[in-house]
Amino acid sequence: MKKVMLITPPYHSGVVESAGTWLNLGFVYIAGSLRNAGYDVEIYDAMSYFHDYAEITKRIEASKPDVVATTAITATINDCIEICKLSKRINPEVITILGNVHPTFMWEEILKDHHHYVDYIVRGEGEITLPELLNCHFLKGDLSKVKGIVLWSDGRAIATPAREYITDLDSIEGAWDLVDWGIYTYRPTPDSVLAIVNSSRGCNQYCSFCSQQLFWSRKWRAKSPEKFVSELEHIHTKYGVNAAMIADETPTYDRQRWERILDLLIERSMDIELFMETRVKDIIRDKDILWRYREAGIVHIYVGVESTSRETLKKFEKDVSIEESKLAIELINEHNIISETSFVLGMPDETKESISTTLDLAKHYNPDMAFFLAIAPWPYANIYKELEPYVATKDYSKYNLIEPVVKPANMTIDELRDELNSTTRLFYMDKFSKLKSMSSFKRDYMIAVMKLLMEHSYLGSQIKSIHDSMPEEMKRFIRDFAEHFSPIP
């Protein structure tokens, strides 16, 4: 039996880890498919373990895999390639494979520079492609017949025809027993066991700066409500999961199906906090059933506002108005659900004045949480041609939405970074000044958020400066409501 080691790269930017430790859901399903195909599979989440390359080396040496596969978004591609190099140094015969969004689009660039270390690239979904690829490789079959792969041959990268998307998502079984549940937790919720789940795949939006509508070719497919809720119930009952992020881009796309999911969640009454992302328009559409969201266990909703400028929204091809965004956030707040959004800043025409305007409108929208992100010029995104003349670095590790990569015409990179930090500080200073007016649920949540942002986030220094500048009365107020958390200094 051949052994496959699925490795998450050890990349950190202070973003994802600020809220908790998150498992790689894609690997759970790929591991299930590989195991069903007769492979011995290990999931090694080097990112969540915070392992360095010395520790990763020891783990690979001990595991002795025949295959090492890793997963790359643009910011993590350098670390993924390093894992492939490391694996080849340990065992030159090991098969190395890259997958996920960045390799799906940038396969020619990757193999041109790194074909000595990367044997194959899997484009698109991997559950069918990866077992088929490995079967063909080990049986010395005709690789040109395996859809959805790229390999280096005769001095060039050769891509086979794209594989069709999986239509029956209910048929995919996750290898949940391979997950090291003890390391996954959601920091705002004490003693939590955190899962990532999905009820659908795909995105049919047109956002010009985003990778998802490209990766999924603007197609959307869904699990049956019964399959999704039963899977959630299984990991809740067997592994103690009591917090779960629904990772779908648009879980609410089909209202009839979504209502059935809500009904099942309410009926089974699982003690799970659910977090999700959805569209502004779907929240407005569902204004009459948002109470069911809350009753079903949904406590946190992210909606993508992205900009307070009509002109920028047009460039982003966001099918939403400023008025709709504000209404959606108001509706979420009315139902005592944590509201979160983000604003993408740093376009070529950005100025200090336009960022100040964004801050003012962000306060007006009144989300509980807002993040002011630097636009990342994904080299395969529709908007890249417009951004390319302003791209300040081609170091992909900086393409993380935190470090400014695009230099506006009238700002330096340092000025943009300072404005992003200042905007974050001012937004949360305003937010924490309103703690007394919040519900007890939101107040406790926001206090927990302040702690985790101070202690675990790239925003730590900004949030700590807010706390340090608070009047002593406000500090005492926060401490009074934070007794069930570890003390805030």
Secondary structure, DSSP 4 states (H G I P E B T S, - for coil): --EEEEEE-----SSHHHHB----HHHHHHHHHHHHTT-EEEEEEHHHHT--HHHHHHHHHHH--SEEEEE--GGGHHHHHHHHHHHHHH-TT-EEEEESHHHHHHHHHHHHHHTTT--EEE-S--TTHHHHHHHHHHTT--GGGSTTEEEEETTEEEEPPPPPPPS-GGG----GGGS-GGG--BTTSTT--EEEE-SEEE-----TT-SHHHHTTT-EEE--HHHHHHHHHHHHHHH---EEEE--S-TTSSHHHHHHHHHHHHHHT---EEEEEE-HHHHHHTTTTHHHHHHTTEEEEEE--B-S-HHHHHHHT----HHHHHHHHHHHHHTT-EEEEEEEE--TT--HHHHHHHHHHHHHH--SEEEEEEPP--TTSTTHHHHGGGB----GGG-SSSS--B--TTS-HHHHHHHHHHHHHHHHHHHHTTGGGS-HHHHHHHHHHHHHHHHHSTTHHHHHHHHHHS-HHHHHHHHHTTTTSPPP-
